[in-house]
Amino acid sequence: MDSTSKRYYKISEVSEMVGLPMSTLRYWESYFPAIHPQRNDRGTRFYTPRDVETIRMVAYMVNDKGMKLEAVREELKRNRDGVTKKFETVERLKKVRNRLQEMLDSLHKLR
């Protein structure tokens, strides 16, 4: 994704990127083994782009699909590749929809 161009992100950056509170990210870190940010000597969390994508997938399954955290954890454990493909497809479709909406809005402004 274009927003994951750095090697590491602080928790405040990830929070802003995915639209979730930092407390939620900290909780999910303890709940999902796939989210494991690096820490420096001072305890500052540094998330990799893979961590950010996992957080986005979890947020999608919880917020958009209405799944409970336990179900999300099991789904990621059982079928991470399938979840990743579905998530990527939905994200691409959202981008296409947004682009089409922008085009429609431009056409309406021309009238």
VENHUDA-V982027 format. One record per residue. N is the residue number from 0. RES is the residue in one letter. PSI is psi in whole degrees, 0 to 359 (NA if undefined). BURIAL is + if it has 16 or more other ideal C-beta (glycine too) atoms within 10 Angstrom, else -. Layout:
N RES PSI BURIAL
N RES PSI BURIAL
This chain:
0 M 156 -
1 D 336 -
2 S 356 -
3 T 64 +
4 S 347 -
5 K 166 -
6 R 326 -
7 Y 148 +
8 Y 141 +
9 K 161 -
10 I 325 +
11 S 324 -
12 E 317 -
13 V 319 +
14 S 316 +
15 E 319 -
16 M 318 +
17 V 352 +
18 G 34 -
19 L 150 +
20 P 152 -
21 M 326 -
22 S 324 -
23 T 317 -
24 L 318 +
25 R 320 -
26 Y 313 -
27 W 327 +
28 E 320 +
29 S 337 -
30 Y 324 -
31 F 117 +
32 P 336 -
33 A 343 +
34 I 106 +
35 H 86 -
36 P 151 +
37 Q 158 -
38 R 144 -
39 N 186 -
40 D 333 -
41 R 358 -
42 G 6 -
43 T 132 -
44 R 139 +
45 F 113 +
46 Y 139 +
47 T 165 +
48 P 327 -
49 R 319 -
50 D 317 +
51 V 318 +
52 E 322 +
53 T 318 +
54 I 318 +
55 R 320 +
56 M 316 +
57 V 315 +
58 A 320 +
59 Y 313 +
60 M 326 +
61 V 310 +
62 N 315 -
63 D 319 -
64 K 347 -
65 G 25 -
66 M 152 +
67 K 157 -
68 L 320 -
69 E 318 -
70 A 321 -
71 V 315 +
72 R 316 +
73 E 318 -
74 E 318 +
75 L 322 +
76 K 319 -
77 R 321 -
78 N 58 -
79 R 319 -
80 D 318 -
81 G 319 -
82 V 317 +
83 T 315 -
84 K 316 -
85 K 316 -
86 F 313 +
87 E 321 -
88 T 314 -
89 V 318 -
90 E 317 -
91 R 318 -
92 L 322 -
93 K 320 -
94 K 318 -
95 V 315 -
96 R 316 -
97 N 319 -
98 R 317 -
99 L 321 -
100 Q 319 -
101 E 319 -
102 M 318 -
103 L 316 -
104 D 321 -
105 S 319 -
106 L 320 -
107 H 329 -
108 K 332 -
109 L 339 -
110 R NA -
